[in-house]
Amino acid sequence: MQGRPSAERPVSFVIRLVDRGWTRALHGGGQEAVTVMNPGLTAAKWLARQAWTFVLVVSILAVGGLVYDRFRTDSADALRLQTLSSARDALTRFADDASGDAERRLEDLADASEDRLRERLAAVDSEIRRLQESRDASTVDIVLRIVTSDGIAYAKDSIRLELLGIERDFLDKLLASTSALRGKAAAEQELLARRARNLQIYAAIKTNEARQAHLRADSPFPPCLWPWSDECRELERLEDEHRRLAREYGRAIALYEEQRKWVERVQVPPRPRTPDVRSKTAEEFLERIGTEIERRRKSMESSWLQNFLRYGAGKVPTALWILAGVVFVPPLTRLLLYYGVAPVVGRLRPICIIPDANAPEISDPPRSAVSLSLQVGPEEELLVRPGNLQSSSLLARKDTQWLLNYRFFLASLASGMYGLTRIRAEGDEATRVVLSAKGDGLSELGLVELPPGASVIIRPRALAAVVKPRQSPVRISRHWRLGSLHAWLTLQLRYLAVHGPCRLVLKGARGVRAEAPVPGQPRMIDQAATLGFSANLLYQTTRCETFNAYFFGHERLFNDLFGGGPGRFFYEEMPSGAASRSSIVRTLEGLRDAALKVVGI
């Protein structure tokens, strides 16, 4: 009868409820229990989920914040980089234009008059004063001014001031040279005037001396023999005039020498050459702007976000080609294989691995089952994969055989037939061994008995165990078909044949079935389901019936076609597909199977 929990130990009951995930709280007589959910465990799980959600949200916000901050920084750097690049181009054009204009003005002023030079000098001084008064004399860095507001105007005014200063210095030198040249010209004119005065006085002296000589020559007596005579008075006047002229000539010569020495001492400065009007201020500004541009460019190049975007953008064409290949190559390949290769293969003559019209017939095997019981006789031994051994007699002799056949070393390894368990009967009585497809709930085992002289082509992957005579190894032969177009088109160049007498245990999904083709009525099965066939059967591959089934992956391209006889072919009920595996695993397994198929494994 149901009742309340025992009131004797209520505290113990509550502790049990909290302490266990699912607690059996005994009632009354203790025969029935109430299943109660542990609230502590439930709360702990809820807290763990919320903590995980919190950590995930924090991680998303942190990563998003880092990406957003990096994006903002890169965007600001890109904007500043664009602004600085535009400013550099504008300053370069302005400096070139201003330098060209200044150079043309200076070349024009080189031959200008003094009045024009003074007029231009006054205009330059006025422009310099205007720029100095209007220009902001702030010491803020030019790069910061360019990025923020009026840096271009500031830089242009600075360049104009420098070029006007160069022009003013050139005008000062031109005026100094012009003034000195004008003073020397005036001094030379004065020197010429004094020389003309000297020549005039000298000519007067010579004229006076000639008149005195003429007067003395015309008189038969000395002119002053008679002091009161007119000739004497004229001669005295000429002598007085000669003495006066001589004194004036001496003074004129002195003044002329003085003027000549002064002219020789006057040094006229050479005509100044047109100066180099390249703006050093512009070069300094451009250098600083270039340094800032390079710094910001390196900052952007070192940005992980920009590197990711740049690298991704560079891979876009390749990614598009890969995407096009992924999208279009498989259907195009399927079209080519179905309508180009498969018809050629289907028209080829069938092949027979071991032609033998008198080969013994293989008996119809018993129905496959999940487990299979075998009797191993005294003269026989069983080679079985360890994973397929279910039970065996304690008295049976067991050891390890490393390979199914040592002549086929690689085939044994590739097919998984290595590290086999060998079981032999002890004494003269047979031993019973039970085999099972352990680890695979869909596989069943089937038994194929090969009489002496019979042989089958077996896919080694389907072989689970072999019962053979003790004294002889499993007889396996290889058969190459290098000269067969069928072999090359189907990429199976070698076949492995197992010869009797022996018993083969085959493993197949959902069971192993055997069929015998009727003469004139060949049988066709899914190629993926084929486990083996009699070596004397006619073997051929044919294209699947419908293209849609192949195109959408419902069927494989080729089916196996068996004819002739006598003989049997064996196949599994359900081909072991790879639908549950990932695409990468299916691709790798497909490559592996294709490589092994070439050599018949």
C-alpha positions in Angstrom: 0.0 0.0 0.0 1.3 3.5 -0.8 1.9 5.9 2.0 4.0 8.8 3.0 7.8 8.5 3.5 8.6 7.2 6.9 8.5 10.0 9.5 11.2 8.3 11.5 14.0 9.8 9.5 12.8 12.8 7.5 16.2 14.5 7.4 17.8 11.4 6.0 15.1 11.2 3.3 15.7 14.8 2.2 19.5 14.2 2.1 19.0 11.3 -0.2 16.8 13.3 -2.5 19.4 16.0 -2.8 22.4 13.7 -2.9 21.4 11.4 -5.8 20.6 12.0 -9.4 17.7 9.6 -9.2 16.8 8.5 -5.7 14.6 5.8 -4.5 12.8 7.2 -1.5 11.4 4.3 0.3 7.8 4.5 1.6 6.4 2.9 4.6 7.3 -0.8 4.4 10.2 -0.1 1.9 8.8 -2.2 -0.9 8.0 0.6 -3.4 10.0 3.6 -4.4 9.4 7.1 -5.7 11.7 8.3 -8.4 12.7 11.9 -7.7 14.9 14.2 -9.8 17.9 15.6 -8.1 17.4 19.4 -7.9 21.1 20.1 -7.1 22.3 18.3 -10.2 19.7 20.0 -12.3 20.7 23.4 -11.0 24.4 22.6 -11.6 23.7 21.6 -15.2 21.6 24.8 -15.7 24.4 26.9 -14.3 27.0 25.1 -16.5 24.9 25.8 -19.6 24.4 29.5 -18.6 28.1 29.8 -17.9 29.0 28.3 -21.3 26.5 30.7 -22.9 28.1 33.6 -21.0 31.6 32.6 -22.1 30.4 32.2 -25.7 28.8 35.6 -25.6 31.8 37.2 -24.1 34.1 35.6 -26.7 31.8 36.7 -29.5 31.7 40.3 -28.2 35.5 40.3 -27.6 36.3 39.0 -31.1 33.7 41.3 -32.6 35.2 44.3 -30.7 38.7 43.4 -31.8 37.6 43.2 -35.4 35.5 46.4 -35.2 38.4 48.3 -33.5 40.8 47.1 -36.1 38.4 48.0 -38.9 38.0 51.5 -37.5 41.7 52.0 -37.1 42.4 50.7 -40.6 39.6 52.9 -42.0 41.0 56.0 -40.3 44.5 55.1 -41.5 43.1 54.7 -45.0 41.3 58.0 -44.9 44.4 59.8 -43.5 46.6 58.1 -46.1 44.3 59.3 -48.9 44.3 62.8 -47.4 48.0 62.9 -47.1 48.5 61.5 -50.6 46.1 64.1 -52.1 47.9 66.9 -50.1 51.3 65.6 -51.3 50.2 65.7 -54.9 48.6 69.1 -54.5 51.7 70.5 -52.9 54.0 69.0 -55.5 51.9 70.6 -58.3 51.8 74.0 -56.5 55.5 74.0 -55.7 56.3 73.2 -59.4 54.0 75.8 -60.7 55.2 78.5 -58.2 58.8 77.7 -58.9 58.2 77.9 -62.6 56.5 81.3 -62.3 59.2 82.7 -60.0 61.9 81.5 -62.4 60.2 83.2 -65.4 59.8 86.5 -63.4 63.5 86.5 -62.4 64.6 85.8 -65.9 62.5 88.7 -67.1 63.8 91.0 -64.3 67.5 90.2 -65.1 67.5 92.8 -67.9 64.9 95.3 -66.4 65.6 98.9 -65.6 66.4 100.2 -62.2 63.0 101.9 -61.9 61.2 98.7 -62.8 63.4 96.8 -60.3 62.5 99.2 -57.5 58.8 99.0 -58.4 58.9 95.2 -58.3 60.9 95.3 -55.0 58.2 97.4 -53.4 55.5 95.0 -54.6 57.4 92.0 -53.2 57.8 93.7 -49.8 54.1 94.4 -49.7 53.2 90.8 -50.6 55.6 89.5 -47.9 54.0 91.7 -45.3 50.5 90.6 -46.3 51.4 86.9 -46.1 53.2 87.3 -42.8 50.2 89.1 -41.3 47.6 86.6 -42.6 49.5 83.4 -42.1 48.8 81.5 -38.9 52.1 81.4 -37.0 51.1 78.3 -35.0 53.8 75.8 -34.4 51.4 72.8 -35.0 53.1 70.1 -37.0 52.4 70.5 -40.8 51.3 66.8 -41.1 48.7 67.3 -38.3 47.5 70.5 -39.9 47.1 68.8 -43.3 45.1 65.9 -41.8 42.9 68.2 -39.7 42.0 71.5 -41.5 44.0 74.2 -43.2 47.4 72.6 -43.7 47.4 73.0 -47.5 46.9 76.8 -47.3 49.5 77.0 -44.6 52.0 75.1 -46.7 51.2 77.1 -49.8 51.7 80.4 -47.9 55.0 79.1 -46.5 56.2 78.2 -50.1 55.1 81.6 -51.4 57.0 83.4 -48.6 60.2 81.4 -49.4 60.0 82.1 -53.1 59.3 85.8 -52.5 62.3 85.9 -50.2 64.4 84.4 -52.9 63.1 87.0 -55.4 63.7 89.9 -53.0 67.3 88.8 -52.5 67.7 88.7 -56.2 66.2 92.2 -56.6 68.5 93.6 -54.0 71.5 92.2 -55.8 70.3 93.4 -59.1 69.8 97.0 -57.7 73.2 97.0 -56.1 74.8 95.9 -59.3 72.8 98.5 -61.3 73.7 101.3 -58.9 77.4 100.4 -58.9 77.4 100.2 -62.7 75.6 103.6 -63.0 78.1 105.3 -60.6 81.1 103.9 -62.5 79.6 105.1 -65.7 79.3 108.6 -64.3 82.8 108.5 -63.1 84.1 107.4 -66.5 82.1 110.3 -68.1 83.8 112.7 -65.7 87.1 111.3 -66.5 86.5 111.8 -70.2 85.4 115.3 -69.6 88.6 116.2 -67.7 90.6 114.6 -70.4 88.9 116.8 -72.9 89.6 119.8 -70.7 93.3 118.8 -70.6 93.4 118.5 -74.4 91.8 121.9 -74.7 94.3 123.6 -72.4 97.1 121.8 -74.1 95.9 123.0 -77.5 95.7 126.6 -76.2 99.3 126.3 -74.9 100.5 125.1 -78.3 98.6 127.9 -80.0 100.2 130.4 -77.7 103.7 129.0 -78.3 103.1 129.1 -82.0 102.1 132.8 -81.9 105.1 133.6 -79.8 107.4 131.8 -82.3 105.7 133.5 -85.2 106.1 136.9 -83.6 109.8 136.4 -83.0 110.3 135.0 -86.5 108.6 138.0 -88.2 110.6 140.7 -86.4 114.2 141.3 -87.7 115.1 142.4 -84.2 114.3 141.0 -80.9 110.6 142.0 -80.1 111.5 143.6 -76.8 114.5 145.5 -78.1 112.1 148.4 -78.0 110.0 147.8 -74.8 107.4 150.4 -75.8 106.8 148.7 -79.1 103.6 146.9 -80.0 105.5 143.7 -80.6 107.0 143.7 -77.2 103.7 144.3 -75.5 102.1 141.5 -77.5 104.9 139.1 -76.7 104.6 139.9 -72.9 100.9 139.3 -73.1 101.5 135.9 -74.8 104.1 134.9 -72.2 101.7 135.9 -69.3 99.0 133.9 -71.0 101.4 130.9 -71.5 102.3 130.9 -67.8 98.6 131.0 -66.9 97.7 128.2 -69.2 100.7 126.1 -67.9 99.4 126.5 -64.4 95.8 125.5 -65.5 97.2 122.5 -67.4 99.1 121.3 -64.4 96.0 121.5 -62.2 93.9 119.8 -64.9 96.4 117.0 -65.2 96.3 116.5 -61.4 92.5 116.4 -61.4 92.5 113.9 -64.3 94.9 111.6 -62.5 92.9 111.8 -59.4 89.7 110.9 -61.3 91.5 108.1 -63.2 92.7 106.5 -60.0 89.2 106.8 -58.5 87.7 105.1 -61.5 90.2 102.3 -61.3 89.4 101.8 -57.6 85.7 101.5 -58.2 84.6 97.8 -58.3 81.3 97.0 -59.9 79.8 93.7 -58.6 79.0 91.1 -61.4 75.5 90.8 -62.6 73.8 88.3 -60.4 72.8 85.0 -62.0 69.2 83.8 -61.8 69.1 81.8 -58.5 67.7 78.3 -58.1 64.1 78.9 -57.2 63.4 75.4 -55.9 61.5 75.6 -52.6 63.3 73.9 -49.7 60.2 74.5 -47.6 58.2 72.4 -50.1 60.8 69.7 -50.1 60.8 69.6 -46.3 57.0 69.5 -46.2 56.9 66.7 -48.8 59.5 64.7 -47.0 57.6 64.9 -43.8 54.4 64.0 -45.5 56.1 61.2 -47.3 57.4 59.8 -44.0 54.0 59.9 -42.5 52.5 58.2 -45.5 55.1 55.5 -45.3 54.4 55.0 -41.6 50.7 54.7 -42.1 51.2 52.4 -45.1 53.4 50.1 -43.0 50.8 50.2 -40.3 48.1 49.1 -42.7 50.3 46.5 -44.2 51.0 45.0 -40.8 47.3 44.9 -40.0 46.1 41.3 -39.7 42.6 42.3 -40.9 44.0 44.0 -44.0 46.4 41.1 -44.7 43.5 38.7 -44.4 41.3 40.7 -46.7 44.2 41.3 -49.2 45.1 37.6 -49.1 41.5 36.6 -49.5 41.0 39.0 -52.4 44.0 37.6 -54.2 42.6 34.1 -53.9 39.1 35.0 -55.2 39.9 34.1 -58.8 41.4 30.8 -57.8 38.4 30.1 -55.5 36.0 30.9 -58.3 37.8 28.4 -60.6 37.8 25.8 -57.8 34.1 26.5 -57.2 33.4 26.2 -60.9 35.3 22.9 -60.9 33.4 21.6 -57.9 30.1 22.6 -59.4 30.6 21.8 -63.1 33.3 19.1 -63.3 31.4 16.3 -61.6 28.3 16.5 -63.8 30.4 17.0 -66.9 32.5 14.0 -65.9 29.4 12.0 -65.3 28.1 13.0 -68.8 31.4 12.0 -70.4 31.6 8.7 -68.6 28.0 7.7 -69.2 27.8 8.7 -72.9 31.4 8.4 -73.9 33.3 5.7 -71.9 30.5 3.4 -70.7 29.1 2.6 -74.2 32.6 1.6 -75.4 33.1 -0.6 -72.4 29.7 -2.2 -72.9 30.4 -3.2 -76.5 33.7 -5.0 -75.6 33.8 -8.7 -75.7 33.5 -10.4 -72.2 36.6 -11.8 -70.7 37.2 -15.3 -69.1 39.9 -15.4 -66.5 40.5 -19.2 -66.6 38.6 -20.8 -69.5 37.6 -24.3 -68.5 34.4 -25.8 -69.9 35.0 -29.0 -67.7 35.5 -27.2 -64.4 33.7 -28.9 -61.5 30.5 -27.2 -60.5 30.4 -25.3 -57.2 27.5 -26.5 -55.1 24.9 -24.0 -54.0 26.0 -22.6 -50.7 23.8 -22.7 -47.6 21.9 -19.7 -46.6 24.1 -17.0 -45.0 23.6 -16.2 -41.4 24.9 -13.8 -38.7 26.9 -16.7 -37.3 28.3 -19.8 -39.0 29.2 -23.1 -37.4 32.1 -25.0 -39.1 33.5 -28.5 -38.6 37.3 -28.4 -39.0 38.5 -31.9 -39.8 41.7 -33.5 -38.5 43.5 -32.9 -41.8 42.2 -29.4 -42.1 43.0 -26.0 -40.6 41.0 -22.8 -40.3 42.5 -19.4 -41.0 40.2 -16.7 -39.7 40.4 -13.0 -38.9 40.5 -12.6 -35.1 37.5 -10.3 -35.3 35.3 -13.0 -36.8 36.0 -15.8 -34.3 33.0 -16.3 -32.0 33.8 -19.5 -30.1 36.0 -22.6 -30.4 37.0 -25.7 -28.5 39.3 -25.4 -25.6 41.3 -28.4 -26.9 41.7 -27.1 -30.4 45.2 -25.9 -31.3 45.4 -22.2 -31.9 48.3 -20.1 -33.2 48.9 -17.1 -35.5 49.6 -17.2 -39.2 50.8 -13.7 -40.2 49.7 -13.8 -43.8 47.1 -15.6 -45.8 49.7 -16.4 -48.5 53.3 -15.3 -48.2 53.7 -15.2 -52.0 51.1 -12.4 -52.0 52.6 -10.2 -49.3 51.1 -6.9 -50.3 47.7 -8.4 -51.3 47.4 -10.0 -47.9 48.3 -6.8 -46.1 46.0 -4.5 -48.2 43.0 -6.8 -47.9 43.3 -7.2 -44.2 44.2 -10.9 -44.3 47.1 -10.7 -41.9 47.6 -11.7 -38.3 45.1 -14.5 -38.8 44.2 -17.0 -36.1 44.9 -20.6 -37.2 42.8 -23.4 -35.6 43.5 -27.1 -35.9 41.7 -30.1 -34.5 43.4 -32.0 -31.7 43.6 -35.7 -32.4 41.5 -37.5 -34.9 38.2 -35.8 -34.2 36.9 -32.7 -35.9 36.5 -29.5 -33.9 33.6 -27.1 -34.1 34.2 -23.4 -34.6 31.6 -20.7 -34.6 32.3 -17.6 -36.7 30.4 -14.4 -36.5 30.5 -10.9 -38.1 31.2 -9.2 -34.8 31.3 -5.5 -34.7 29.0 -5.1 -37.8 25.3 -5.6 -37.1 24.4 -5.7 -40.8 26.9 -8.3 -42.0 26.3 -12.0 -42.4 28.6 -14.9 -43.2 28.2 -17.3 -46.1 30.1 -20.6 -46.9 31.4 -21.4 -50.3 32.9 -24.9 -50.9 35.4 -25.3 -53.7 36.0 -28.8 -54.9 39.3 -29.8 -56.4 39.8 -28.1 -59.8 37.4 -25.3 -59.1 38.6 -21.7 -58.8 36.9 -18.4 -58.0 37.9 -14.8 -58.4 37.4 -13.3 -54.9 37.6 -9.8 -53.7 39.9 -10.2 -50.7 38.0 -7.7 -48.6 35.0 -10.1 -48.5 37.1 -13.0 -47.2 36.5 -13.7 -43.5 38.0 -17.2 -43.2 39.4 -20.1 -45.1 39.3 -23.8 -44.3 42.1 -25.6 -46.2 44.2 -28.8 -46.1 46.9 -28.6 -43.4 49.9 -29.4 -45.5 49.3 -27.0 -48.3 48.9 -23.2 -48.3 45.9 -21.4 -49.8 46.5 -21.7 -53.5 46.2 -18.3 -55.1 47.1 -17.3 -58.7 47.4 -14.0 -60.3 46.1 -13.2 -63.8 47.0 -10.0 -65.6 45.0 -8.6 -68.4 47.3 -5.9 -69.7 46.4 -6.5 -73.3 42.7 -6.2 -72.7 41.0 -2.8 -73.4 38.2 -3.9 -71.0 40.7 -4.1 -68.2 42.2 -0.7 -69.0 38.8 1.0 -69.2 37.6 -0.5 -66.0 41.0 0.0 -64.3 41.2 -3.6 -63.2 44.4 -5.0 -64.7 44.9 -8.0 -62.4 42.6 -10.7 -60.9 43.3 -13.0 -58.0 42.0 -16.5 -58.2 41.6 -18.9 -55.2 41.7 -22.6 -56.2 40.1 -25.6 -54.4 40.0 -27.7 -52.5 39.0 -25.4 -49.7 36.1 -23.7 -48.1 35.7 -19.9 -48.1 33.8 -17.9 -45.6 32.5 -14.7 -47.2 31.2 -11.7 -45.4 28.5 -9.5 -46.9 26.1 -6.8 -45.8 22.6 -8.3 -45.0 23.7 -11.6 -46.3 25.6 -13.5 -49.1 23.7 -14.8 -52.1 24.9 -17.1 -55.0 23.5 -17.4 -58.4 24.3 -19.4 -61.5 23.8 -17.8 -64.9 21.6 -19.7 -67.4 23.2 -20.3 -70.8 22.0 -17.5 -73.2 20.6 -15.5 -70.3 23.5 -13.6 -68.6 22.8 -12.1 -65.2 23.5 -8.5 -64.3 24.1 -7.2 -60.7 25.3 -4.0 -59.1 29.1 -3.9 -59.4 29.5 -2.7 -55.8 27.7 -5.9 -54.6 30.0 -8.4 -56.3 32.0 -10.5 -53.9 33.4 -13.1 -56.4 32.6 -15.4 -59.3 33.8 -18.6 -60.8 37.0 -18.1 -62.8 35.5 -19.8 -65.9 32.5 -17.5 -66.2 32.3 -14.8 -68.9 32.7 -11.5 -67.1 31.7 -8.2 -68.6 30.7 -4.7 -67.4 27.7 -2.9 -68.8 26.3 0.6 -68.4 23.5 1.1 -65.9 20.1 1.4 -67.4 19.1 5.0 -66.8 21.2 8.2 -66.8 19.2 9.9 -64.0 19.9 7.1 -61.6 23.6 7.3 -62.2 23.7 11.2 -62.4 22.0 11.6 -59.0 24.1 8.8 -57.4 21.4 6.2 -57.0 23.3 3.7 -59.1 26.9 3.2 -60.1 28.1 3.6 -63.7 28.8 0.0 -64.3 27.0 -3.2 -63.5 28.7 -6.6 -63.6 27.4 -9.1 -66.2 28.0 -12.8 -65.9 27.4 -15.5 -68.5 28.6 -18.9 -69.7 29.3 -21.6 -67.2 29.1 -23.8 -65.4 29.8 -21.6 -62.4 28.4 -19.2 -59.9 28.8 -15.6 -58.8 28.5 -14.3 -55.3 27.2 -11.0 -54.1 26.1 -9.3 -50.9 22.4 -8.5 -50.4 23.0 -4.8 -49.8 26.2 -3.1 -51.2 28.2 -1.6 -48.4 27.7 2.1 -49.2 29.3 5.1 -47.6 26.3 7.3 -47.2 26.9 7.7 -43.5 30.5 8.7 -44.0 31.7 12.2 -44.6 32.6 13.4 -48.1 36.3 13.5 -47.3 36.3 10.0 -46.0 34.3 8.8 -49.1 36.8 10.5 -51.4 39.9 9.0 -49.7 38.3 5.6 -49.6 37.4 5.9 -53.2 41.0 6.7 -54.2 42.2 3.8 -52.1 39.8 1.4 -53.6 40.6 2.5 -57.1 44.3 2.0 -56.5 43.7 -1.4 -55.0 41.3 -2.4 -57.8 44.0 -2.0 -60.4 45.9 -4.9 -58.8 42.9 -6.9 -58.1 42.7 -6.4 -54.3 
